[in-house]
Amino acid sequence: MFVRRAMQEMDYDLLTHFFERDLGGKHYFNWKNFHDPLGCEPSNHQAICFEENEECLGIMYSRNYEFRINNRELAVNLLGDLGVDKRCKSRNVIINLFRHAYNNKSDLVMCFSDARKILTYEKIFHKYFTPRTQIIDYTEVTCQPQPVESRTLTELHHIPDYVWRNHLGRKRDQRTSNYLGSHPLYQKIHYLRDEEKYLTVGITEEYAEVIDISDTTASHFTWGLGVAALFRKNCRVLLHSKHAPRIIENMPVLLEKPVYMLVGYLTDLPILDRDRVWIGRIDRR
């Protein structure tokens, strides 16, 4: 039996059991799922559970957002946190979790995963949701760039909304800034600029992360990493896999992690530019 219900704090223990590993800590899980200002309506964020004998043996989260890209507004159904007990890890359970979680009133349905699973999920999208799909491959890089002094500290309310080009995600406003500032991982959030380039950097104990950047050209990312290096020796950023080698070719690289974004088009929207579209940390679920 498949049941739709509100997300619960105990889901963290359930997902940790299914994945057999830590998922970033309970504070992060609660921040992501219960403090999000765009998830305050219960109908926006829901859990789909597969139950047998009143025991949850599978779960998937369905979140609904109003995203924007280049001044175009999109209704996005973001699917994630899929976990299934090994006692029933069958294809039918996974397919039906997707089918129950899916919102057909959206413009886009999306999820993130690794190289192996994303192809399976794309087949589910094709068969049950839409034949128009797209997989965009990124690489999350931890590296040691050379510091760049060209920057000025600013505040989010001084940054025009239109500067976030090729940027798929929620509107960057004070509500978003407050939510990001409460992220349990970051000790400090900095907003910076250099002429027409803008950047958001999150500072952790171990690294400085490029959280948002105003465009997705190689020069923007090179500048952004250089500015991040002013705060920590180690820096982290999400790059398009195609362009990553050129951007980091002269930097010591500590870690590269592939990240795949699957997009299903439920309306006649034009296909996203796979080489330019970028999604910030706060909107990756």
C-alpha positions as CSV (number, residue, x, y, z in Angstrom):
1,M,0.0,0.0,0.0
2,F,1.3,3.5,-0.9
3,V,0.5,6.3,1.5
4,R,1.0,10.0,1.0
5,R,1.7,11.9,4.2
6,A,3.6,14.9,5.7
7,M,7.3,14.7,6.1
8,Q,8.4,13.7,9.6
9,E,11.6,14.0,11.6
10,M,11.7,10.3,12.1
11,D,12.1,9.9,8.4
12,Y,15.8,10.6,8.9
13,D,16.3,7.4,10.8
14,L,14.3,5.5,8.2
15,L,16.4,6.8,5.3
16,T,19.6,6.3,7.2
17,H,18.6,2.6,7.7
18,F,17.7,2.2,4.0
19,F,20.9,3.8,2.8
20,E,23.1,2.2,5.5
21,R,25.0,5.5,5.9
22,D,24.8,8.9,7.3
23,L,22.9,11.5,5.2
24,G,24.6,14.7,6.4
25,G,23.3,14.7,9.9
26,K,19.9,15.2,11.5
27,H,20.4,19.0,11.8
28,Y,20.9,19.2,8.0
29,F,17.9,16.9,7.3
30,N,15.7,19.1,9.5
31,W,17.0,22.3,8.0
32,K,16.4,21.0,4.5
33,N,12.9,19.7,5.1
34,F,11.3,21.7,7.9
35,H,12.9,25.2,7.8
36,D,12.5,25.8,4.0
37,P,10.3,28.9,3.7
38,L,9.0,27.5,0.3
39,G,7.9,24.3,2.1
40,C,5.7,25.9,4.7
41,E,2.5,24.7,3.0
42,P,2.1,20.9,3.8
43,S,0.9,20.3,0.2
44,N,4.2,21.6,-1.2
45,H,6.4,19.0,0.5
46,Q,5.1,15.4,1.1
47,A,6.4,11.9,1.7
48,I,5.2,8.9,-0.3
49,C,5.5,5.6,1.7
50,F,5.3,2.0,0.7
51,E,3.8,0.2,3.7
52,E,3.3,-3.5,4.5
53,N,1.8,-4.6,7.8
54,E,1.9,-1.0,9.0
55,E,5.7,-0.8,8.5
56,C,7.3,1.6,6.0
57,L,9.5,-0.3,3.6
58,G,10.1,2.5,1.0
59,I,9.9,6.2,0.9
60,M,10.3,9.1,-1.5
61,Y,9.9,12.9,-1.0
62,S,8.0,15.0,-3.5
63,R,8.6,18.8,-3.3
64,N,6.9,21.5,-5.3
65,Y,8.6,24.8,-6.0
66,E,8.3,28.0,-8.1
67,F,11.7,28.2,-9.8
68,R,13.0,30.8,-12.2
69,I,15.5,30.9,-15.0
70,N,16.3,34.1,-16.9
71,N,13.1,35.8,-15.7
72,R,10.9,32.8,-16.7
73,E,8.9,31.2,-13.9
74,L,8.5,27.5,-13.8
75,A,6.5,25.1,-11.6
76,V,9.0,22.4,-10.6
77,N,8.2,19.0,-9.0
78,L,11.5,17.9,-7.3
79,L,11.7,14.2,-6.4
80,G,14.3,12.9,-4.0
81,D,15.3,11.1,-0.8
82,L,14.3,7.7,-2.4
83,G,15.0,4.8,0.0
84,V,13.8,1.2,-0.1
85,D,14.3,-1.6,2.4
86,K,16.5,-4.4,1.0
87,R,13.7,-6.8,1.9
88,C,11.6,-5.4,-0.9
89,K,14.0,-3.6,-3.2
90,S,12.0,-4.4,-6.4
91,R,11.6,-2.4,-9.6
92,N,7.9,-2.2,-9.1
93,V,8.2,-0.6,-5.7
94,I,10.6,2.1,-7.0
95,I,8.4,2.7,-10.1
96,N,5.3,3.1,-8.0
97,L,7.0,5.5,-5.5
98,F,7.9,7.7,-8.5
99,R,4.3,7.4,-9.9
100,H,2.7,8.4,-6.6
101,A,5.2,11.2,-6.0
102,Y,4.9,12.8,-9.4
103,N,2.9,16.0,-9.9
104,N,1.5,16.2,-13.4
105,K,0.5,19.9,-12.9
106,S,4.2,21.0,-13.0
107,D,6.2,22.4,-15.9
108,L,9.2,20.3,-15.0
109,V,9.8,17.1,-12.9
110,M,13.4,16.7,-11.7
111,C,15.6,14.6,-9.6
112,F,19.4,14.2,-8.9
113,S,21.3,10.9,-8.7
114,D,24.5,9.1,-9.7
115,A,25.4,7.8,-13.2
116,R,23.9,4.3,-12.7
117,K,20.6,5.2,-11.2
118,I,19.9,8.3,-13.3
119,L,19.5,6.2,-16.4
120,T,17.0,3.9,-14.7
121,Y,15.1,7.0,-13.5
122,E,15.1,8.4,-17.0
123,K,13.4,5.2,-18.3
124,I,10.7,5.7,-15.6
125,F,10.2,9.3,-16.7
126,H,9.9,8.2,-20.4
127,K,7.4,5.4,-19.7
128,Y,5.1,7.1,-17.2
129,F,5.7,10.9,-17.3
130,T,7.0,12.3,-20.6
131,P,9.2,11.4,-23.6
132,R,10.9,14.7,-23.4
133,T,13.8,14.3,-20.9
134,Q,17.3,15.6,-20.5
135,I,20.2,14.5,-18.3
136,I,22.7,17.3,-17.4
137,D,26.0,16.2,-15.9
138,Y,27.9,18.2,-13.4
139,T,31.0,17.6,-11.4
140,E,31.3,18.8,-7.8
141,V,34.9,19.8,-7.4
142,T,37.0,20.4,-4.3
143,C,40.2,22.2,-5.3
144,Q,42.9,24.7,-4.2
145,P,42.7,27.7,-6.5
146,Q,44.9,30.8,-6.4
147,P,43.3,33.6,-4.4
148,V,41.9,36.6,-6.4
149,E,41.8,40.0,-4.6
150,S,39.3,41.5,-7.0
151,R,36.1,41.6,-5.0
152,T,33.9,43.8,-2.8
153,L,31.7,42.6,0.1
154,T,28.0,43.5,-0.4
155,E,24.6,42.4,0.9
156,L,22.0,40.4,-1.0
157,H,19.5,43.2,-1.0
158,H,22.0,45.3,-3.0
159,I,22.2,42.6,-5.7
160,P,19.6,43.0,-8.5
161,D,17.6,39.9,-9.1
162,Y,18.3,40.0,-12.9
163,V,22.0,39.3,-12.4
164,W,21.5,35.6,-11.8
165,R,21.7,34.4,-15.4
166,N,21.2,30.8,-16.5
167,H,20.4,30.2,-12.8
168,L,17.6,27.6,-12.2
169,G,16.1,28.0,-8.8
170,R,14.1,30.0,-6.3
171,K,14.1,33.8,-6.3
172,R,17.1,35.2,-4.4
173,D,15.5,37.5,-1.8
174,Q,15.8,38.2,1.9
175,R,13.7,35.1,2.7
176,T,16.2,32.9,0.8
177,S,19.1,34.7,2.5
178,N,17.7,34.0,5.9
179,Y,17.2,30.4,5.1
180,L,20.7,30.0,3.7
181,G,22.1,31.7,6.8
182,S,20.6,29.1,9.0
183,H,22.3,26.2,7.2
184,P,24.0,24.1,9.9
185,L,27.1,23.5,7.8
186,Y,28.0,27.2,7.1
187,Q,29.7,29.3,9.7
188,K,29.3,32.5,7.6
189,I,27.7,33.5,4.3
190,H,29.4,36.2,2.2
191,Y,27.9,38.1,-0.8
192,L,30.6,39.6,-3.1
193,R,30.9,41.4,-6.4
194,D,33.4,42.6,-8.9
195,E,31.9,45.0,-11.4
196,E,29.1,42.9,-13.1
197,K,30.1,39.6,-11.4
198,Y,28.3,38.5,-8.3
199,L,29.0,35.6,-5.9
200,T,27.7,33.9,-2.8
201,V,30.2,32.0,-0.7
202,G,29.5,29.7,2.2
203,I,32.3,29.2,4.8
204,T,32.6,25.8,6.6
205,E,35.4,24.6,8.9
206,E,37.0,22.7,6.0
207,Y,36.3,24.7,2.8
208,A,34.7,27.7,1.1
209,E,31.9,26.8,-1.2
210,V,30.6,28.7,-4.2
211,I,26.9,28.6,-3.4
212,D,25.6,31.0,-6.1
213,I,27.3,32.7,-9.0
214,S,25.8,35.3,-11.4
215,D,26.7,33.5,-14.7
216,T,28.1,30.2,-15.8
217,T,31.0,31.3,-18.1
218,A,34.5,29.9,-17.4
219,S,35.7,33.4,-16.4
220,H,32.9,33.7,-13.8
221,F,33.8,30.3,-12.2
222,T,37.6,31.0,-12.3
223,W,36.9,34.4,-10.5
224,G,34.5,32.8,-8.1
225,L,36.9,30.1,-7.0
226,G,39.7,32.7,-6.6
227,V,37.5,34.8,-4.4
228,A,36.5,31.8,-2.3
229,A,40.2,31.0,-1.8
230,L,40.6,34.2,0.1
231,F,38.5,32.5,2.9
232,R,39.8,28.9,2.8
233,K,42.6,27.1,1.1
234,N,40.2,24.4,0.0
235,C,37.2,25.4,-2.2
236,R,34.2,23.6,-3.5
237,V,32.0,24.4,-6.6
238,L,29.6,22.7,-8.9
239,L,30.8,22.8,-12.5
240,H,29.5,21.5,-15.8
241,S,31.4,18.3,-16.5
242,K,32.2,19.4,-20.0
243,H,33.9,22.7,-18.9
244,A,35.4,21.5,-15.6
245,P,38.8,20.3,-16.9
246,R,39.5,23.7,-18.5
247,I,38.5,25.7,-15.4
248,I,40.5,23.6,-12.9
249,E,43.4,22.6,-15.1
250,N,46.0,24.6,-13.2
251,M,44.6,23.9,-9.7
252,P,45.4,21.0,-7.3
253,V,42.2,19.0,-7.2
254,L,41.3,17.1,-4.0
255,L,38.0,15.5,-5.0
256,E,35.7,15.2,-8.0
257,K,32.1,13.9,-7.5
258,P,29.8,13.4,-10.5
259,V,26.3,14.9,-10.1
260,Y,23.5,14.2,-12.6
261,M,20.3,16.2,-12.9
262,L,17.4,14.6,-14.7
263,V,14.7,16.9,-16.1
264,G,11.4,15.8,-17.5
265,Y,9.4,18.4,-19.6
266,L,5.6,18.2,-19.0
267,T,4.8,21.3,-21.1
268,D,6.1,22.7,-24.3
269,L,8.9,24.6,-22.7
270,P,12.1,24.9,-24.7
271,I,14.9,22.6,-23.6
272,L,17.3,24.0,-21.1
273,D,20.8,24.8,-22.4
274,R,22.8,21.9,-20.9
275,D,26.1,23.8,-21.2
276,R,24.8,26.9,-19.3
277,V,22.0,26.1,-16.9
278,W,23.2,25.9,-13.3
279,I,21.5,25.1,-10.0
280,G,22.7,26.4,-6.7
281,R,23.3,24.4,-3.5
282,I,20.1,25.6,-1.8
283,D,17.9,24.3,-4.6
284,R,19.6,20.9,-5.1
285,R,17.6,18.3,-3.1
